[in-house]
């Protein structure tokens, strides 16, 4: 699936959320989409579920 098509789908989802749910729903969909994008990018670059606990424990020494 091309990036342009994925962007179009994301824009349509945001438009539906904004139209039917208002600005709060628009912000929620945008935030969850950004989190999903970040997790997908991390996964594609070789992230593993075993890395998650280490990400939170390293900064708390």
Phi and psi in degrees as GROMACS dihedral restraints (atoms count N, CA, C in turn):
[ dihedral_restraints ]
;  ai    aj    ak    al  type     phi  dphi    fc
    3     4     5     6     1   -75.0    20    10
    4     5     6     7     1   158.6    20    10
    6     7     8     9     1   -66.2    20    10
    7     8     9    10     1   -33.3    20    10
    9    10    11    12     1   -65.0    20    10
   10    11    12    13     1   -40.8    20    10
   12    13    14    15     1   -67.3    20    10
   13    14    15    16     1   -41.3    20    10
   15    16    17    18     1   -63.5    20    10
   16    17    18    19     1   -40.2    20    10
   18    19    20    21     1   -64.0    20    10
   19    20    21    22     1   -38.6    20    10
   21    22    23    24     1   -64.1    20    10
   22    23    24    25     1   -42.5    20    10
   24    25    26    27     1   -63.7    20    10
   25    26    27    28     1   -41.6    20    10
   27    28    29    30     1   -64.3    20    10
   28    29    30    31     1   -41.6    20    10
   30    31    32    33     1   -64.0    20    10
   31    32    33    34     1   -39.3    20    10
   33    34    35    36     1   -66.8    20    10
   34    35    36    37     1   -39.7    20    10
   36    37    38    39     1   -62.8    20    10
   37    38    39    40     1   -42.9    20    10
   39    40    41    42     1   -65.6    20    10
   40    41    42    43     1   -38.1    20    10
   42    43    44    45     1   -65.8    20    10
   43    44    45    46     1   -43.9    20    10
   45    46    47    48     1   -63.2    20    10
   46    47    48    49     1   -42.7    20    10
   48    49    50    51     1   -63.8    20    10
   49    50    51    52     1   -41.7    20    10
   51    52    53    54     1   -68.1    20    10
   52    53    54    55     1   -38.0    20    10
   54    55    56    57     1   -72.5    20    10
   55    56    57    58     1   -47.2    20    10
   57    58    59    60     1   -89.3    20    10
   58    59    60    61     1   -28.5    20    10
   60    61    62    63     1  -110.9    20    10
   61    62    63    64     1    -8.9    20    10
   63    64    65    66     1    89.3    20    10
   64    65    66    67     1  -173.8    20    10
   66    67    68    69     1   -68.6    20    10
   67    68    69    70     1   -33.9    20    10
   69    70    71    72     1   -63.4    20    10
   70    71    72    73     1   -42.3    20    10
   72    73    74    75     1   -66.4    20    10
   73    74    75    76     1   -37.4    20    10
   75    76    77    78     1   -59.5    20    10
   76    77    78    79     1   -46.3    20    10
   78    79    80    81     1   -66.1    20    10
   79    80    81    82     1   -39.0    20    10
   81    82    83    84     1   -63.3    20    10
   82    83    84    85     1   -45.8    20    10
   84    85    86    87     1   -64.8    20    10
   85    86    87    88     1   -39.8    20    10
   87    88    89    90     1   -64.6    20    10
   88    89    90    91     1   -42.6    20    10
   90    91    92    93     1   -66.8    20    10
   91    92    93    94     1   -44.5    20    10
   93    94    95    96     1   -66.7    20    10
   94    95    96    97     1   -34.2    20    10
   96    97    98    99     1   -65.5    20    10
   97    98    99   100     1   -40.0    20    10
   99   100   101   102     1   -66.2    20    10
  100   101   102   103     1   -40.4    20    10
  102   103   104   105     1   -65.0    20    10
  103   104   105   106     1   -43.4    20    10
  105   106   107   108     1   -62.1    20    10
  106   107   108   109     1   -38.7    20    10
  108   109   110   111     1   -63.6    20    10
  109   110   111   112     1   -44.4    20    10
  111   112   113   114     1   -64.2    20    10
  112   113   114   115     1   -42.3    20    10
  114   115   116   117     1   -66.5    20    10
  115   116   117   118     1   -41.9    20    10
  117   118   119   120     1   -63.7    20    10
  118   119   120   121     1   -39.8    20    10
  120   121   122   123     1   -65.8    20    10
  121   122   123   124     1   -42.8    20    10
  123   124   125   126     1   -61.1    20    10
  124   125   126   127     1   -42.7    20    10
  126   127   128   129     1   -65.1    20    10
  127   128   129   130     1   -42.5    20    10
  129   130   131   132     1   -65.9    20    10
  130   131   132   133     1   -28.6    20    10
  132   133   134   135     1   -88.9    20    10
  133   134   135   136     1    14.4    20    10
  135   136   137   138     1   101.1    20    10
  136   137   138   139     1    13.9    20    10
  138   139   140   141     1   -69.2    20    10
  139   140   141   142     1   144.8    20    10
  141   142   143   144     1  -124.6    20    10
  142   143   144   145     1   153.9    20    10
  144   145   146   147     1   -59.8    20    10
  145   146   147   148     1   -27.1    20    10
  147   148   149   150     1   -67.8    20    10
  148   149   150   151     1   -19.5    20    10
  150   151   152   153     1   -77.8    20    10
  151   152   153   154     1   -19.4    20    10
  153   154   155   156     1   -63.2    20    10
  154   155   156   157     1   -48.2    20    10
  156   157   158   159     1   -61.0    20    10
  157   158   159   160     1   -34.0    20    10
  159   160   161   162     1   -68.5    20    10
  160   161   162   163     1   -28.5    20    10
  162   163   164   165     1   -67.3    20    10
  163   164   165   166     1   -31.0    20    10
  165   166   167   168     1   -91.9    20    10
  166   167   168   169     1   -26.5    20    10
  168   169   170   171     1   -85.4    20    10
  169   170   171   172     1   -24.8    20    10
  171   172   173   174     1   -65.1    20    10
  172   173   174   175     1   -37.5    20    10
  174   175   176   177     1   -81.2    20    10
  175   176   177   178     1    -5.1    20    10
  177   178   179   180     1  -113.7    20    10
  178   179   180   181     1    63.0    20    10
